[in-house]
Amino acid sequence: MASVSLTRIFIILILLFPLITHSIPFVLFHGVADSCTKKGVKHFTDLLSEWSNSQGYCIEIGNGVWDSWFMPFEDQVEIACEKVKSMSELSQGYNIVGLSQGNLVGRGVLEFCDGAPPVKNFVSVAGPHAGEASVPFCGTGLMCVLVDSLIKLAIYSPTLQEHLAPANYIKIPTDLDGYREGCKFLPKLNNEFEKNATYKERFSSLQNLVLIMFDKESVLVPKETSWFGYFPDGAWDPILPAQETRLYIEDWIGLRTLDEAGRVKFVNVSGGHLDISDDDMKEYMVPYLIDESTPGSPRQQHSSSLSLDASGFIRKLGGQQDLQLNVVHTS
């Protein structure tokens, strides 16, 4: 009788096992003018953790808001690298979620961080991957006025490159000589001039790269930079899709390699900069935070150039600045 009961229990466990999902942890890098302690970022991280059944960690760089503006990206990446390597929870691998310029910190960790645990999936929300042609808009506050004044001096000057973080990924298409000589971070990150096979190998090792672009984007110029699209060299038009850029054609970082293997998801969602709906989070983000090797994982396959229109009552959570994260609840 006991053996029969044990057999039944064993059979039930086998039947239920495919329904059980397990996820590796994820780390989140927030955007400029935000911090891990802000309500919007905390709520966003908690929702992703709840829906994916995975532990999420927001990695703070320095003091958050101030250092997101004024700490050079190489220093930000170095701090993030050491934090990731020190976390035993990530030792078996982890996923990265990037918000706006936080994507560049995440990619820096992926490409530059020696001895770090492996990154499985990279989920990018409005990342300026191919560059930014103007300084991110933030309003008329004192900090924004200060930043605007600094920008007018010279975006590629040593002073701005060393003391204004967004200057490290500004790419003026009609000043490529200045960009090549002065920009201290983006050219290295995109393997643009001095090629490094290790950066390409690490980037192209991703299992999935999810690139989310907002159709009403007002901060990133052009919005297609979220998909690695950008202006052509020497001109302001037309805006090139990723597949027509030199970065893709010459495969500087392995984006073409990933795409041809079906591992890049180009996702277009409704909303302004970082105004993401919970429906879009569940459809386009959560599946890539769940361990795909686990039987029964609800991974959804998406083809390129997807679109989804969010509708319903909008509630702003967190800050009101365009640069801060807002979760849009749909009904």
Secondary structure, 3 states (H helix, E strand, C coil): CHHHHHHHHHHHHHHHHHHCCCCCCEEEECCCCCCCCCHHHHHHHHHHHHHHCCCEEECCCCCCHHHHHHCCHHHHHHHHHHHHHHCHHHCCCEEEEEECCHHHHHHHHHHHCCCCCCEEEEEEECCCCCCECCCCCCCCCHHHHHHHHHHCCCCCCHHHHHHCHHHHHECCCCCHHHHHHHCCCHHHHCCCCCCCHHHHHHHCCCCEEEEEEECCCCCCCCHHHHHCCECCCCCCCCCECHHHCHHHHCCCCCHHHHHHCCCEEEEEECCCCCEEEHHHHHHHHHHHHCCCCCCCCCCCCCCCCEEECCCCCCCCCCCCCCCCCEEECCC
